[in-house]
Amino acid sequence: MVQICKTLLIIILFVTGAFQLQAQKYYTAEELGISAGGSQYFGDLNENYGFQTIHPSGGLYLRKRMNMYIALKGEMTITQVSYDDKYNTDLFDKTRNLNFNSQIFEGCLQAEFNFFGFVTGDPTHRFTPYLTGGIGAFYYSPYTTYNGQKYALQQLGTEGQNVSGYSNRKYGSAAACFPIGVGIKYWVIGGVNITVEVADRLTTTDHLDDVSATYVGASNFKTNSAALALQDRSPGQTLGIAGKQRGNTASMDQYLVAEISVSFNFTSYRCPSADRNDDQMRIR
């Protein structure tokens, strides 16, 4: 009986060892990442592309490597955008004296096009710059502070969207965005990747800052109302003449996001007789 047990134990150890020799650990093409960085708004209040109001950003993403040169990435990002006419040098802008803040909650799908082949864990494909482009949607809600109180500008109708005859100026709290940018990828150790990316979000809204068209005139607002005070914040409310320029309808608003991220590839096991491809890389 003892001899039989010994024989069974030897067989089990042999089979287990053989399986371990055959089973190999691989990195899959999928990776999960976390990003952190900053964002800057460009639009009617910041037409000269100033960087005075950079806000922190953060995100989570899932990337799928289609092959060594193309990858798809889905990312959720949270950030904030803002600007103030006090940062402008133009006399009209300074006199206009408008400002805003808005939280941004964004979801995007991006395609990445690597200049060089990139496969995590493969020393011959360790680094690459890349181009990225995609489509997404984001939630926003511009607000400002007046006399120590916070006001949601969309509901107030400072662009005149609540005034009869200007209903075409109404806007929602969601819009599409189109990220376009560049980046660099580098895997530090097998399964751990570092990415630096800068991508501008072109949007389909000109109301990210609640500024777009012309003044509708003080007579269209209730006396002593917050809407009246905030539609024209120039000293003595001297600019708010009906039909006078308030914003610039010629272009949509934008916001740029620069981020550094760390991602981790998933792992799997398969028989080493399976053909190696660019979507999986054996751990070395």
C-alpha positions as CSV (number, residue, x, y, z in Angstrom):
1,M,0.0,0.0,0.0
2,V,2.8,2.3,0.9
3,Q,4.5,1.6,-2.4
4,I,1.3,2.3,-4.4
5,C,0.9,5.6,-2.6
6,K,4.5,6.5,-3.4
7,T,4.0,5.6,-7.0
8,L,0.8,7.7,-7.2
9,L,2.6,10.6,-5.6
10,I,5.4,10.3,-8.2
11,I,2.9,10.2,-11.0
12,I,1.0,13.3,-9.7
13,L,4.2,15.2,-9.2
14,F,5.3,14.3,-12.7
15,V,2.0,15.2,-14.4
16,T,1.8,18.5,-12.4
17,G,5.4,19.4,-13.3
18,A,4.8,18.6,-17.0
19,F,1.6,20.7,-17.0
20,Q,3.5,23.6,-15.4
21,L,6.2,23.3,-18.1
22,Q,3.6,23.3,-20.8
23,A,1.4,26.1,-19.4
24,Q,2.9,29.5,-20.1
25,K,1.8,32.9,-18.9
26,Y,1.0,35.6,-21.4
27,Y,0.0,39.2,-21.5
28,T,-3.3,39.8,-23.3
29,A,-4.0,42.6,-25.6
30,E,-6.3,44.3,-23.0
31,E,-5.1,46.7,-20.4
32,L,-6.7,48.8,-17.6
33,G,-5.3,52.2,-16.9
34,I,-5.6,55.3,-14.6
35,S,-4.7,58.8,-15.7
36,A,-4.1,62.1,-14.1
37,G,-3.3,65.5,-15.6
38,G,-4.8,68.9,-16.3
39,S,-7.2,70.7,-18.7
40,Q,-7.5,74.1,-20.2
41,Y,-10.6,75.7,-21.9
42,F,-10.5,77.7,-25.1
43,G,-13.5,79.7,-26.4
44,D,-15.3,83.0,-26.4
45,L,-13.6,84.1,-23.2
46,N,-10.2,82.7,-24.2
47,E,-9.8,83.3,-27.9
48,N,-6.0,83.9,-27.5
49,Y,-5.3,80.4,-26.1
50,G,-4.2,81.5,-22.7
51,F,-3.3,78.9,-20.0
52,Q,-4.2,80.9,-16.9
53,T,-6.9,78.5,-15.7
54,I,-5.5,74.9,-15.8
55,H,-7.5,72.5,-13.7
56,P,-6.7,69.0,-12.6
57,S,-8.2,66.0,-14.5
58,G,-8.4,62.3,-13.8
59,G,-9.7,59.3,-15.6
60,L,-10.0,55.5,-16.0
61,Y,-9.6,53.7,-19.3
62,L,-9.6,50.3,-21.0
63,R,-7.3,49.9,-24.0
64,K,-7.4,47.1,-26.5
65,R,-4.4,46.5,-28.8
66,M,-5.7,45.4,-32.2
67,N,-2.2,44.8,-33.5
68,M,1.3,46.4,-32.9
69,Y,0.3,49.6,-34.7
70,I,-3.4,50.2,-33.8
71,A,-5.2,50.3,-30.5
72,L,-8.7,51.3,-29.3
73,K,-9.2,53.1,-26.0
74,G,-12.4,53.8,-24.0
75,E,-11.9,56.4,-21.3
76,M,-14.0,58.2,-18.6
77,T,-12.6,61.6,-17.6
78,I,-13.6,64.1,-14.9
79,T,-12.2,67.6,-15.0
80,Q,-13.2,71.3,-14.7
81,V,-12.9,74.3,-17.1
82,S,-13.1,78.0,-16.4
83,Y,-12.0,81.4,-17.5
84,D,-12.3,85.1,-16.7
85,D,-12.2,88.2,-18.8
86,K,-9.7,89.7,-16.3
87,Y,-7.0,87.6,-17.9
88,N,-7.6,89.1,-21.4
89,T,-5.6,92.1,-22.7
90,D,-8.2,93.3,-25.2
91,L,-10.1,96.4,-23.8
92,F,-13.5,95.1,-24.9
93,D,-12.9,91.8,-23.3
94,K,-11.8,93.4,-20.0
95,T,-14.8,95.7,-20.0
96,R,-17.2,92.8,-20.8
97,N,-16.0,91.3,-17.5
98,L,-17.6,87.8,-17.8
99,N,-16.4,84.6,-16.2
100,F,-17.6,81.0,-15.7
101,N,-16.8,77.6,-14.2
102,S,-18.0,74.2,-15.2
103,Q,-17.5,70.6,-14.2
104,I,-16.8,68.2,-17.1
105,F,-17.8,64.5,-17.1
106,E,-16.6,62.9,-20.4
107,G,-16.7,59.5,-22.0
108,C,-14.7,59.0,-25.2
109,L,-13.7,56.2,-27.6
110,Q,-10.3,56.9,-29.3
111,A,-8.2,55.1,-31.9
112,E,-4.4,55.2,-31.5
113,F,-2.0,54.9,-34.4
114,N,1.5,53.9,-33.3
115,F,4.5,55.1,-35.3
116,F,6.5,52.0,-34.2
117,G,5.3,48.5,-33.3
118,F,4.3,48.3,-29.6
119,V,3.9,45.1,-27.6
120,T,4.2,45.2,-23.8
121,G,6.8,42.7,-22.6
122,D,8.6,42.5,-26.0
123,P,12.0,44.3,-25.7
124,T,12.0,44.9,-29.4
125,H,8.7,46.8,-29.3
126,R,9.1,48.8,-26.1
127,F,8.4,52.5,-27.1
128,T,6.4,54.4,-29.6
129,P,5.0,57.9,-30.2
130,Y,1.4,57.8,-31.5
131,L,-1.5,59.8,-33.0
132,T,-5.0,59.6,-31.5
133,G,-8.4,60.7,-32.6
134,G,-11.9,59.8,-31.6
135,I,-15.4,60.7,-30.6
136,G,-17.1,61.2,-27.3
137,A,-19.8,63.0,-25.2
138,F,-19.6,65.2,-22.1
139,Y,-21.8,66.8,-19.6
140,Y,-21.3,70.4,-18.6
141,S,-23.1,73.1,-16.6
142,P,-21.6,76.6,-16.6
143,Y,-22.0,78.7,-13.5
144,T,-20.6,81.8,-11.9
145,T,-20.5,83.5,-8.5
146,Y,-22.2,86.8,-7.8
147,N,-22.4,88.6,-4.5
148,G,-21.1,85.4,-2.8
149,Q,-23.8,83.2,-4.4
150,K,-23.4,80.5,-7.1
151,Y,-25.7,80.8,-10.1
152,A,-26.3,78.2,-12.9
153,L,-26.0,80.3,-16.0
154,Q,-28.0,78.0,-18.4
155,Q,-31.1,78.3,-16.2
156,L,-30.8,82.1,-15.9
157,G,-30.8,82.6,-19.7
158,T,-28.1,85.2,-19.8
159,E,-27.8,84.7,-23.6
160,G,-31.4,85.5,-23.9
161,Q,-32.6,82.0,-24.5
162,N,-35.5,82.5,-22.2
163,V,-36.6,85.6,-24.0
164,S,-39.4,85.5,-26.7
165,G,-37.8,85.5,-30.1
166,Y,-34.4,84.0,-29.0
167,S,-35.5,80.5,-28.2
168,N,-33.0,79.2,-30.9
169,R,-30.3,80.1,-28.4
170,K,-31.4,77.4,-25.9
171,Y,-28.7,74.8,-25.2
172,G,-28.5,71.5,-23.3
173,S,-26.1,70.1,-20.7
174,A,-24.5,67.5,-23.0
175,A,-22.5,67.8,-26.2
176,A,-20.3,65.8,-28.5
177,C,-16.5,66.1,-28.5
178,F,-13.8,64.9,-30.9
179,P,-10.4,64.3,-29.2
180,I,-7.4,64.9,-31.5
181,G,-3.9,64.6,-30.2
182,V,-0.5,62.9,-29.8
183,G,1.1,60.7,-27.2
184,I,4.1,58.5,-26.2
185,K,3.9,54.9,-24.9
186,Y,6.6,53.0,-23.0
187,W,6.4,49.7,-21.1
188,V,8.5,49.9,-17.9
189,I,8.3,46.2,-16.9
190,G,6.2,43.4,-18.5
191,G,2.5,44.3,-18.1
192,V,3.1,47.8,-16.8
193,N,2.9,50.7,-19.3
194,I,3.4,54.5,-19.0
195,T,1.6,56.8,-21.4
196,V,1.8,60.6,-21.9
197,E,-1.0,62.1,-24.0
198,V,-2.1,65.6,-25.0
199,A,-5.4,65.8,-26.9
200,D,-7.6,68.8,-27.7
201,R,-11.4,68.3,-27.5
202,L,-13.2,69.9,-30.4
203,T,-16.8,70.3,-29.3
204,T,-20.2,70.8,-30.9
205,T,-21.2,73.5,-28.4
206,D,-20.5,77.2,-28.3
207,H,-22.1,77.5,-24.8
208,L,-19.5,75.7,-22.7
209,D,-18.8,79.2,-21.2
210,D,-22.4,80.4,-21.6
211,V,-21.2,83.1,-24.1
212,S,-21.9,82.8,-27.8
213,A,-23.9,85.5,-29.6
214,T,-25.1,89.1,-29.0
215,Y,-26.7,90.9,-26.0
216,V,-30.5,91.0,-26.1
217,G,-30.8,94.1,-24.0
218,A,-31.5,94.9,-20.4
219,S,-35.2,95.5,-21.1
220,N,-35.7,91.8,-21.7
221,F,-34.8,90.9,-18.1
222,K,-36.6,91.5,-14.8
223,T,-35.5,94.5,-12.8
224,N,-33.0,93.7,-10.0
225,S,-32.8,90.0,-11.1
226,A,-29.7,87.9,-11.1
227,A,-30.2,87.3,-14.9
228,L,-30.1,91.0,-15.5
229,A,-26.9,91.5,-13.5
230,L,-25.1,88.5,-15.0
231,Q,-26.0,89.0,-18.7
232,D,-24.0,92.2,-18.7
233,R,-21.3,92.5,-16.1
234,S,-19.5,95.5,-17.6
235,P,-19.0,98.5,-15.3
236,G,-22.4,100.3,-15.2
237,Q,-23.8,97.7,-17.6
238,T,-22.7,99.8,-20.5
239,L,-22.1,97.1,-23.1
240,G,-25.4,95.2,-23.0
241,I,-27.1,97.0,-25.9
242,A,-29.4,94.7,-27.9
243,G,-27.6,93.4,-30.9
244,K,-24.1,94.3,-29.6
245,Q,-21.5,91.5,-29.7
246,R,-21.2,89.4,-26.6
247,G,-19.4,86.4,-27.9
248,N,-18.2,84.8,-31.2
249,T,-20.5,82.4,-33.1
250,A,-17.9,81.7,-35.7
251,S,-16.3,78.8,-33.8
252,M,-17.2,76.2,-31.2
253,D,-15.6,76.0,-27.7
254,Q,-12.8,73.6,-27.0
255,Y,-10.9,72.1,-24.0
256,L,-7.5,70.5,-24.0
257,V,-6.5,67.6,-21.7
258,A,-2.9,66.6,-21.0
259,E,-2.4,63.5,-19.0
260,I,0.1,60.9,-17.8
261,S,-1.2,57.4,-17.2
262,V,-0.2,54.0,-15.9
263,S,-1.9,50.9,-17.3
264,F,-1.7,47.2,-16.5
265,N,-2.1,44.3,-19.0
266,F,-4.2,41.4,-18.1
267,T,-2.6,38.0,-18.1
268,S,-3.7,34.5,-19.4
269,Y,-2.4,31.0,-19.7
270,R,-2.3,28.9,-22.9
271,C,-0.4,26.0,-24.4
272,P,3.0,27.0,-25.8
273,S,2.3,25.1,-29.0
274,A,-0.2,27.9,-29.9
275,D,1.0,30.3,-32.4
276,R,2.5,33.6,-31.1
277,N,0.8,36.7,-32.4
278,D,1.0,40.4,-31.8
279,D,-2.0,40.4,-29.5
280,Q,-0.3,38.3,-26.8
281,M,3.2,38.4,-25.5
282,R,4.9,35.8,-23.3
283,I,6.2,37.1,-20.0
284,R,10.0,36.9,-19.9
